[in-house]
Amino acid sequence: MRKILTFLLIVPIFFILIIGLIIFDYIYFPLISYKAEDVAEKFLEEKYNEDFNIGESSFSKPLGDYFGTYQIHAHPVSNPTLTARISVTEDMDPLWDDYLDTKWRAELNEQFGLVYKELYGSVENYSYMVNVSFPDDADTKYTAANTYEDIFKNDHNSIGNIVFLNIILNSANDMDDQLDKAFQLVQYLKEQDLEYFSVDINFYNEKLGQTISEQDNELSYHEFTNKHLIAREYILDFSYDSRYVESKSELEQIKAATDLKEYLR
């Protein structure tokens, strides 16, 4: 009888403890997110010597982890459209932020927009996206006062560019012209003397061009791709990596637009 009573007492206590932990982790910590936001803002402003506005924040604690973290979005006052991320522990200690990478990536994308416009005539929000990898010591070697161009001048052969394009065909016979533009793009990236680069182009059928809306023009690269995947006719995928002899040889064999046909699928 005593064992049964003990069991009946332990089970509710066990469940109360579990519920208490859940309440503590998933209610208490989100409720005090303003503290983490204050820590994030102070940390960024002291680190980069500029003003930031805090945006969205969330708290997460994966099952099995001892500690949770706050993921916080921050926008520099000087460039409100830029969104940097900062991670703060539940003990209110900043872990990391990606402000410099975000700033330099935005500068590269702005610079690439000029290249895109020269090739294709006009630029929409969905037209392209460029990802970039920097040297491992970039965060310590450079500061927020430096630009992407500064890093490129000094360390271009340690930088990687991953270029994504969305192109709407003018007609079913437009691919020869598009391959010529893709060839010009590959040559441009080759002249950059990067550590590596890749070009990933989605080609959409001409019917999409007849039905595209103003709202479509405002979509991001990923949003547009996901929405209009069914209208995609071809993909061109070409990659180069200077660390591999075979890749260097492959790039040297691209001497004309027609040489890119084998990379169409």
N, C-alpha and C positions, 0 to 999 in steps of 0.2 A: 504493500500500500504506500509506504514511504517513497519507494522508487517511482511509483506512478505520480505521486504528488510533486516530487522533484522534477520529473520530466515535464509535467504540465506547467510548472513554474519557469523552467529553462526555455522552453519553446517560445512562449510569448516574449520573454526578455531578449532572446536571440533576434526575433523579428523586429522588436522595438529598436535594437541596436542597428540592424540593417537599415531600417527606415530612417533612423536618425542620421546615419552616414549619408544616405541618399539626399536627405533634406539639406545636410550641411554642404555637400559637394555641389548639388545642382540648384539649390535655392539661395543659400547664404553667399557663396562666392559670386554668382551673377549679381546679387543685390549690391555688393560692394565693388562692382566693376568701375565705379567712378574713381576709386582710389588708384586702381591700375592705370586708368586713363590719365590721371594727374601725374603719376610716375612716368608714364610714357612721354607725355608732353614735356615735362621738365628734362628728362634724359635727352630727348632729341634736340631741344633748344640749347642745352649746354654743350652737347657733342658737336653740333653743326653751326652754332652761333647764328641761328635764324629762327623766326617765329613759325610755329605750327598750329594748325587747328585739328582737333581730334574728331574723327568720324565714327564709323561703326566699331563695336567691340563685341567679342564673344568669349565665353569661358568653356574650356573642354578638359575633360579628364578621362582618357581612354580606360576602358575596363582593365584592371590589373595594375595600372600605374599608381605610384604612391602620391604623385603630385600632379596638379593640373596647371594649365597655363591660360593666360588671356592673349588672344590675338586681336590686335588693335590697328585700325587704319588711321593714318595721319596725313594731312595735306599741308605742304609748305605754303605759307601766306603769299610768298612771291610767285607761286605757280599752283593755284588751287585745284587744277585738273589732275595734278600728279597725286597718286595714291601710294604712299609707302606703308609697309607693314612693320610692326614691332611686336615682339613676344615678351610678355611679362609673367613671372612666376606667381603662384598664389601667395608667396611670401613677399610680393611686391618688389622683386628684383628683375631689372631688364635682362633679357637673355641675348637677343639679337635684333637687328633691324636691317632692312634692305633699301634704305633711302638712296645710297650712292648708286647701287645697281639700277634702281628704278629711274633715277635722274639721268644717268648716262644712257640707258636704254631708250628713254623718251627722246633724248637728243639725237641718237642714231636714227630713230624712226622718222623724226622731223627731217633730218638730212636725206634719208632715203626717199622721202616723199618727192623731193626734187628730181631724183633719178627716175622714179616711177612716172612722174608727170611728163618728163622729157620723152620717155619711151611710148607712153600710152595716151598722152594728151590731156587727160583729166584724172582727178583723184577723188574717190568717195571714201567714206569712213571704213567701208568693208574691203577696200581694194587690196590692202597689204598689211602685213605684220612682220616685224623683224625681231627675232630673239638674238641674244648675244651672250657669249661667255668671255670673261675677262681673265687676265693673269691672276694667279692665286694671291699675289701680294698687292693687288690693285687697291684694296681698302686701306692698306697702310702706306702705300707709295703715293697715293693721290688723295685729295680732299674734295669737299663739295665745291671749292673754288675752281677745280679743274673741270674741263668738259670732256665729252667723248672724243673730240678731235685731239685734245692733248694726249689722251691715252693712246689713240691710234698712231700719232706721230712717233711716240716713243716705243710702243709695244705692239705694233700691228701684227707681227708674226707670232704673237701669243694670244691673239683674239680670234674668236669664231663667230661667224654670222650665219643665222638660219633664216632664210627668206621665204615667206609664204605669200602667194598672190592669188587673188580671185579675178579671173578674166572672163568677160562675157563675149562670146564670138559674134561677129557681125553677120556671118553667113556660114553655111556648111563648108564653103571653100576658103575659109579664113585661116586655116592652120599653117599654111606656108608663111604668111605674114607674121603669125604669132610665133612660129619657130625662129624666125629672123630676130624678133624682139627678145626672145628668150636667149638666143645666142649672144646678142649684145649685152644682156644682163650678166651672163656667165663671164664674158670677157671683162666687164667692169669689175666683177668680184675677183677675177684672176689678177687684175692689175693692182688690187688692194694689197696683195701679198699677205693674206691672212693665214693663220695656222690651219684653219679649215673653214669651209662654207658649204651650204646646201641650198638648193633652189627647189621649192615645191609649189607648182602652179596648178590650180584647179581651172579647167576650161568648161564653161557652161554654154548650153545651146542657145542659138539666136532667139528662140521663142521667149526665153527668160528676159531678154533685153526689151521685148515688146510689152511685157506685163509688170516690170519692176516698178515699185512705188517709191514715193518720197520717204516713207518709213524704212524701206529697205536700204536706202542710201545712208541712213543713220545707224544701221546695224554695225556691230564690230565684225572683224574678220571671222571669228568663230561663230557668232550668231548667224551671220549670213550663210556660212558654209553648212551649218546644221539645218537651217530652214530650207535651203535650196539644193540639198544633196541629190535629190532625184533628177535635177536638171543638169547635173555634171556629166559631160561627155568624155573628157580625157583628163588624165593627170600626167604632168611631167615632173619627174623626180630625178635630180642630179646632185651628187655629193662629191666633195673633194676634201682630202685630208693630207696635208703636207708631210705628216709623220710616216706615210706609207708610200713606198716606191711605186707600187701598182697604181695607186690613186694619182700620183704625179704623172705617170705615163698615160693614164686614162684622160686626164685633163688636156695633155698635149695633143691628143688625137682629135680633140674637138676643134676642128679648123674651119667649119662652116655650119650654117643653120641645119642642113640636112643630117649632120652627124648627131643631132639631138633626137632624131626620130626613134632611135632604139630605146630612149628613156621615156617614151610615151606609153601609157597603158590605159 
